[in-house]
């Protein structure tokens, strides 16, 4: 009976949390704060696939699978067949992130914790700042679906649930090519720490094979020769092979990065929400997180070392499992008796209030209020599925078409009129994340004087041109 009550409690937590995440991401989108890369690209890929058209992005110029071999996107296509709407992506992401508390709850009970502790750790999972930040800042990422799948795989591997483990690992691998490294490390953990030798070897072999197929062949082939994300490691090499070789043969290239002040602060950010209950004896629980953790540290791209972007997405679930196993250890050692469920929840709430970026709603996302109605009106006037040229923040509202491209500072009226563009939609007030206008501020006036285009709408510095 208690276990049933616990599941009902968890179900309510999931429903409320998923609704909150969905509302926040939808509101951000309605405020024209979502961006072309990556929301518009995913929306375009999935829409084209749902219409039976080749899912080739006009932003990138390559097939949907070329984006890190995210085969999981094909499971979202049927939803777009029902009704093509970008809000499906927000819903899938919100549910995927919040449903992860189910395996967290199960892992807590599996470790020998009481229902009250299992609930508290599930709440700690939902309040982990990265979960909220990623949903509120990065629009949509397929690897959010890997979060509950990884936790499910941990539970299944420990419980000897073979088929559930296979399905969970398949889901993880279908989300992103580089997660093959996480699966390899997960296999090492299963084999050496959990003593599940067959499961461990199976995961290692599967991860290696998937890495070779996707990172080594499929993705470079679809992208025209280069694996995704290599540009973030240019200081280490120009290809995955060269990067690995340089790390092995010249470790001095990377040693300094582990102790840089920015990296030390990243350690603190990751650990702070759970540090109150961690025990050193169970540090090996984070072995599966090490590949993504190391990639973030070694990257030349500093946003990989924060709790705002999606790069820590497959790290924090293992920190939660470290926490729950540590609490069990303290109970066995009869130490930290003050570490009650209520205290865990309070600590998680404090960490959330300090590290979650809910203030972005006020400090960043209200910037388009002055001409929001004009933006909605202009978008509604694009009545065909013809090609569009627009800005990054407008693109996600018009991405369900075969051709949509982003304006840039180099584009001139003659270049635009000589192309296949049917609509040009510009917003002079809205700037990009670098606080710069994406196009020449004189472009609207230049297009007005261009006979190839007709000004369809102008209001509050929003301009919509249609090719005549």
BAMI-778527 format. One line per 8 residues: their letters; for each residue x, z, y of C-alpha. Coordinates in nm, 3 decimals. Example, Ala and Ser with C-alpha at 12.3 -4.5 7.8 and 13.67 -1.06 7.14 Angstrom:
as = 1.230 0.780 -0.450  1.367 0.714 -0.106
! end
This chain:
xxxxxxxx = 0.000 0.000 0.000  0.282 0.087 0.241  0.456 -0.241 0.163  0.134 -0.432 0.234  0.097 -0.249 0.567  0.458 -0.338 0.646  0.393 -0.707 0.583  0.085 -0.700 0.806
xxxxxxxx = 0.294 -0.536 1.076  0.563 -0.805 1.039  0.299 -1.079 1.050  0.170 -0.949 1.382  0.524 -0.930 1.514  0.585 -1.294 1.419  0.257 -1.413 1.572  0.309 -1.233 1.903
xxxxxxxx = 0.678 -1.323 1.928  0.623 -1.688 1.840  0.346 -1.711 2.099  0.572 -1.560 2.366  0.856 -1.801 2.286  0.619 -2.098 2.278  0.466 -2.003 2.615  0.806 -1.959 2.779
xxxxxxxx = 0.946 -2.292 2.656  0.622 -2.474 2.739  0.616 -2.323 3.088  0.975 -2.426 3.145  0.882 -2.780 3.045  0.577 -2.783 3.275  0.804 -2.677 3.561  1.023 -2.983 3.498
xxxxxxxx = 1.320 -2.775 3.390  1.365 -2.924 3.043  1.622 -3.203 3.028  1.681 -3.541 2.872  1.969 -3.413 2.662  1.851 -3.290 2.431  1.470 -3.258 2.452  1.387 -3.613 2.558
xxxxxxxx = 1.623 -3.754 2.294  1.462 -3.556 2.010  1.114 -3.636 2.137  1.196 -4.007 2.152  1.356 -4.014 1.806  1.066 -3.836 1.637  0.803 -4.035 1.827  0.959 -4.369 1.730
xxxxxxxx = 0.984 -4.261 1.365  0.616 -4.155 1.370  0.519 -4.500 1.500  0.710 -4.681 1.227  0.973 -4.800 1.475  1.351 -4.768 1.431  1.438 -4.417 1.558  1.723 -4.530 1.782
xxxxxxxx = 1.768 -4.339 2.106  1.803 -4.540 2.426  1.996 -4.242 2.568  2.266 -4.252 2.302  2.219 -4.590 2.141  2.231 -4.464 1.782  1.996 -4.367 1.498  1.833 -4.025 1.473
xxxxxxxx = 2.050 -3.929 1.175  2.356 -4.007 1.386  2.282 -3.683 1.571  2.461 -3.452 1.327  2.269 -3.576 1.021  1.958 -3.376 1.115  1.737 -3.499 0.830  1.507 -3.203 0.898
xxxxxxxx = 1.361 -3.403 1.188  1.179 -3.623 0.936  0.970 -3.318 0.838  0.844 -3.301 1.197  0.743 -3.669 1.202  0.404 -3.605 1.030  0.308 -3.369 1.314  0.368 -3.653 1.562
xxxxxxxx = 0.152 -3.876 1.344  -0.134 -3.630 1.395  -0.078 -3.623 1.771  0.247 -3.721 1.945  0.331 -3.434 2.178  0.660 -3.266 2.267  0.492 -2.924 2.234  0.520 -2.963 1.856
xxxxxxxx = 0.894 -2.913 1.900  0.842 -2.594 2.099  0.601 -2.463 1.834  0.833 -2.545 1.543  1.126 -2.378 1.717  0.928 -2.067 1.812  0.796 -2.022 1.459  1.135 -2.089 1.299
xxxxxxxx = 1.314 -1.833 1.515  1.055 -1.558 1.477  0.984 -1.606 1.106  1.345 -1.507 1.042  1.234 -1.144 1.064  1.061 -1.187 0.724  1.387 -1.228 0.528  1.543 -0.961 0.752
xxxxxxxx = 1.264 -0.724 0.647  1.310 -0.825 0.282  1.689 -0.782 0.301  1.641 -0.436 0.451  1.419 -0.326 0.163  1.654 -0.496 -0.083  1.943 -0.289 0.058  1.749 0.032 -0.007
xxxxxxxx = 1.622 0.110 0.342  1.280 0.257 0.411  0.992 0.056 0.553  1.036 0.221 0.893  1.400 0.114 0.908  1.309 -0.234 0.783  1.059 -0.266 1.067  1.310 -0.138 1.323
xxxxxxxx = 1.576 -0.387 1.214  1.322 -0.670 1.217  1.241 -0.576 1.576  1.615 -0.566 1.652  1.637 -0.921 1.517  1.352 -1.040 1.742  1.506 -0.866 2.043  1.855 -1.007 1.988
xxxxxxxx = 1.924 -1.178 2.325  2.043 -1.509 2.175  1.708 -1.568 2.008  1.521 -1.555 2.339  1.791 -1.727 2.544  1.830 -2.024 2.312  1.456 -2.084 2.309  1.428 -2.049 2.687
xxxxxxxx = 1.737 -2.246 2.790  1.820 -2.520 2.540  1.476 -2.686 2.498  1.489 -2.767 2.125  1.754 -2.762 1.854  1.698 -2.854 1.486  1.938 -2.581 1.374  1.687 -2.315 1.479
xxxxxxxx = 1.521 -2.395 1.147  1.847 -2.302 0.973  1.826 -1.942 1.101  1.545 -1.822 0.868  1.680 -2.050 0.593  2.022 -1.880 0.599  1.864 -1.534 0.584  1.636 -1.651 0.305
xxxxxxxx = 1.938 -1.786 0.117  2.109 -1.446 0.143  1.806 -1.270 -0.003  1.761 -1.532 -0.277  2.128 -1.527 -0.376  2.134 -1.150 -0.411  1.799 -1.150 -0.598  1.902 -1.423 -0.847
xxxxxxxx = 1.624 -1.651 -0.722  1.793 -1.981 -0.809  1.534 -2.231 -0.692  1.467 -2.044 -0.372  1.841 -2.042 -0.303  1.863 -2.418 -0.364  1.570 -2.490 -0.131  1.709 -2.262 0.141
xxxxxxxx = 2.054 -2.422 0.127  1.900 -2.770 0.134  1.709 -2.674 0.450  2.027 -2.543 0.613  2.224 -2.858 0.537  1.943 -3.083 0.661  1.956 -2.921 1.006  2.309 -3.012 1.109
xxxxxxxx = 2.616 -3.163 0.946  2.858 -2.892 1.059  2.648 -2.624 0.890  2.812 -2.747 0.569  3.101 -2.521 0.676  2.861 -2.227 0.701  2.736 -2.304 0.349  3.094 -2.313 0.220
xxxxxxxx = 3.167 -1.973 0.377  2.835 -1.845 0.244  2.947 -1.953 -0.103  3.270 -1.757 -0.061  3.066 -1.450 0.034  2.834 -1.490 -0.265  3.127 -1.531 -0.504  3.376 -1.274 -0.381
xxxxxxxx = 3.160 -1.009 -0.215  2.828 -1.031 -0.400  2.988 -1.135 -0.732  2.747 -1.425 -0.779  3.013 -1.660 -0.909  2.793 -1.953 -1.015  2.589 -1.941 -0.694  2.903 -1.911 -0.487
xxxxxxxx = 3.081 -2.203 -0.649  2.763 -2.409 -0.623  2.738 -2.347 -0.249  3.107 -2.421 -0.194  3.094 -2.751 -0.382  2.767 -2.852 -0.216  2.903 -2.770 0.129  3.226 -2.964 0.074
xxxxxxxx = 3.044 -3.270 -0.060  2.792 -3.264 0.228  3.071 -3.229 0.483  3.256 -3.529 0.342  2.940 -3.740 0.330  2.806 -3.655 0.676  3.100 -3.558 0.898  3.344 -3.781 0.714
xxxxxxxx = 3.131 -4.093 0.676  2.762 -4.108 0.769  2.761 -3.969 1.125  3.074 -4.158 1.240  2.927 -4.479 1.097  2.599 -4.435 1.287  2.771 -4.326 1.609  3.021 -4.608 1.612
xxxxxxxx = 3.328 -4.435 1.474  3.337 -4.071 1.586  3.185 -3.753 1.448  2.968 -3.554 1.686  3.120 -3.272 1.890  3.485 -3.377 1.852  3.511 -3.421 2.229  3.487 -3.040 2.267
xxxxxxxx = 3.819 -2.998 2.081  4.029 -3.265 2.250  4.314 -3.018 2.307  4.349 -2.991 1.927  4.303 -3.355 1.825  4.089 -3.668 1.836  3.924 -3.641 1.493  3.818 -3.367 1.247
xxxxxxxx = 4.118 -3.448 1.024  4.364 -3.431 1.312  4.212 -3.107 1.443  4.237 -2.937 1.102  4.592 -3.065 1.051  4.707 -2.942 1.393  4.556 -2.599 1.331  4.739 -2.569 0.997
xxxxxxxx = 5.074 -2.706 1.108  5.083 -2.569 1.462  4.894 -2.235 1.473  5.044 -2.153 1.814  4.792 -2.402 1.957  4.507 -2.164 1.880  4.649 -1.810 1.874  4.620 -1.763 2.248
xxxxxxxx = 4.250 -1.854 2.241  4.166 -1.554 2.022  4.288 -1.308 2.286  4.184 -1.485 2.605  3.975 -1.269 2.836  3.678 -1.505 2.803  3.696 -1.478 2.422  3.721 -1.099 2.427
xxxxxxxx = 3.410 -1.089 2.643  3.238 -1.318 2.392  3.316 -1.068 2.114  3.151 -0.798 2.324  2.843 -1.011 2.395  2.789 -1.079 2.025  2.837 -0.721 1.910  2.673 -0.523 2.188
xxxxxxxx = 2.310 -0.560 2.065  2.401 -0.418 1.721  2.723 -0.223 1.777  2.547 0.114 1.773  2.490 0.093 1.397  2.779 -0.113 1.259  3.003 0.022 0.980  3.345 -0.128 0.911
xxxxxxxx = 3.293 -0.121 0.533  3.039 -0.402 0.554  3.225 -0.629 0.793  3.257 -0.886 0.513  2.888 -0.958 0.559  2.981 -1.185 0.850  3.199 -1.417 0.637  2.931 -1.691 0.648
xxxxxxxx = 2.933 -1.672 1.029  3.308 -1.729 1.058  3.312 -2.113 1.067  3.078 -2.133 1.368  3.247 -1.832 1.525  3.590 -1.995 1.498  3.461 -2.328 1.625  3.320 -2.154 1.932
xxxxxxxx = 3.648 -1.975 2.000  3.860 -2.289 1.957  3.638 -2.511 2.169  3.748 -2.636 2.511  3.382 -2.611 2.616  3.323 -2.261 2.755  2.939 -2.257 2.707  3.010 -2.226 2.335
xxxxxxxx = 3.114 -1.868 2.410  2.799 -1.719 2.555  2.457 -1.601 2.438  2.269 -1.861 2.643  2.344 -2.187 2.464  2.266 -2.266 2.100  2.621 -2.242 1.969  2.585 -1.879 1.852
xxxxxxxx = 2.257 -1.957 1.677  2.393 -1.932 1.322  2.615 -1.633 1.397  2.378 -1.359 1.508  2.163 -1.352 1.186  2.467 -1.231 0.991  2.530 -0.962 1.252  2.177 -0.836 1.187
xxxxxxxx = 2.248 -0.823 0.813  2.573 -0.639 0.885  2.366 -0.389 1.084  2.112 -0.323 0.809  2.380 -0.280 0.543  2.574 -0.049 0.773  2.272 0.175 0.822  2.234 0.201 0.446
xxxxxxxx = 2.603 0.300 0.425  2.561 0.572 0.687  2.267 0.709 0.491  2.475 0.717 0.172  2.758 0.893 0.359  2.508 1.128 0.527  2.646 1.036 0.869  2.487 0.936 1.200
xxxxxxxx = 2.166 1.115 1.120  2.058 1.053 1.478  2.044 0.677 1.409  1.668 0.678 1.357  1.445 0.368 1.364  1.319 0.459 1.711  1.673 0.478 1.845  1.757 0.136 1.698
xxxxxxxx = 1.457 -0.014 1.874  1.545 0.149 2.206  1.903 0.020 2.181  1.778 -0.330 2.100  1.544 -0.317 2.400  1.826 -0.209 2.631  2.051 -0.490 2.503  1.767 -0.737 2.554
xxxxxxxx = 1.703 -0.621 2.910  2.074 -0.649 2.991  2.163 -0.977 2.815  1.843 -1.183 2.788  1.811 -1.445 3.062  1.443 -1.399 3.141  1.539 -1.391 3.511  1.612 -1.766 3.486
xxxxxxxx = 1.239 -1.812 3.534  1.272 -1.689 3.893  1.632 -1.779 3.978  1.630 -2.132 3.833  1.299 -2.256 3.700  1.081 -2.224 4.009  1.294 -2.470 4.208  1.051 -2.761 4.154
xxxxxxxx = 0.736 -2.581 4.272  0.744 -2.751 4.613  0.665 -3.095 4.466  0.538 -3.009 4.119  0.195 -3.164 4.168  0.354 -3.483 4.298  0.577 -3.505 3.990  0.276 -3.467 3.759
xxxxxxxx = 0.087 -3.734 3.951  0.378 -3.979 3.943  0.426 -3.931 3.569  0.054 -3.991 3.506  0.079 -4.324 3.691  0.328 -4.460 3.436  0.051 -4.613 3.231  0.231 -4.837 2.984
xxxxxxxx = 0.498 -4.788 2.721  0.731 -5.006 2.926  1.093 -4.915 2.999  1.164 -4.636 3.247  1.462 -4.540 3.458  1.449 -4.182 3.582  1.624 -3.846 3.618  1.720 -3.600 3.348
xxxxxxxx = 1.441 -3.353 3.426  1.165 -3.613 3.443  1.276 -3.795 3.127  1.127 -3.543 2.876  0.782 -3.618 3.022  0.817 -3.993 2.961  1.034 -4.013 2.651  0.771 -4.142 2.408
xxxxxxxx = 0.871 -4.507 2.443  1.146 -4.731 2.304  1.346 -4.760 2.625  1.404 -4.484 2.876  1.736 -4.439 3.053  1.887 -4.200 3.302  1.970 -4.293 3.656  2.323 -4.227 3.781
xxxxxxxx = 2.507 -4.238 4.109  2.654 -4.579 4.030  2.323 -4.762 3.984  2.241 -5.008 4.263  1.910 -5.187 4.337  2.041 -5.526 4.225  2.163 -5.383 3.894  1.824 -5.224 3.835
xxxxxxxx = 1.620 -5.533 3.931  1.830 -5.756 3.707  1.768 -5.533 3.408  1.460 -5.481 3.191  1.337 -5.173 3.378  0.962 -5.168 3.439  0.934 -4.831 3.616  1.175 -4.634 3.834
xxxxxxxx = 1.076 -4.271 3.898  1.293 -4.065 4.133  1.278 -3.711 4.271  1.499 -3.659 4.574  1.450 -3.282 4.587  1.550 -3.190 4.233  1.919 -3.166 4.149  2.099 -3.133 3.817
xxxxxxxx = 2.262 -2.819 3.676  2.572 -2.892 3.884  2.350 -2.881 4.194  2.406 -3.251 4.262  2.162 -3.535 4.304  2.176 -3.775 4.010  2.146 -4.088 4.221  2.235 -4.223 4.565
xxxxxxxx = 1.992 -4.060 4.813  1.951 -4.401 4.981  1.827 -4.562 4.658  1.452 -4.505 4.726  1.477 -4.682 5.062  1.685 -4.958 4.909  1.424 -5.015 4.637  1.152 -5.026 4.901
xxxxxxxx = 1.328 -5.326 5.052  1.385 -5.490 4.714  1.127 -5.762 4.643  1.154 -5.707 4.269  0.985 -5.366 4.296  0.660 -5.236 4.439  0.625 -4.877 4.562  0.334 -4.737 4.358
xxxxxxxx = 0.352 -4.373 4.467  0.532 -4.166 4.729  0.471 -3.800 4.798  0.691 -3.492 4.855  1.015 -3.692 4.801  0.886 -3.828 4.470  0.899 -4.207 4.441  0.753 -4.429 4.170
xxxx = 0.842 -4.798 4.172  0.698 -5.066 3.940  0.860 -5.401 3.876  0.650 -5.689 4.010
! end
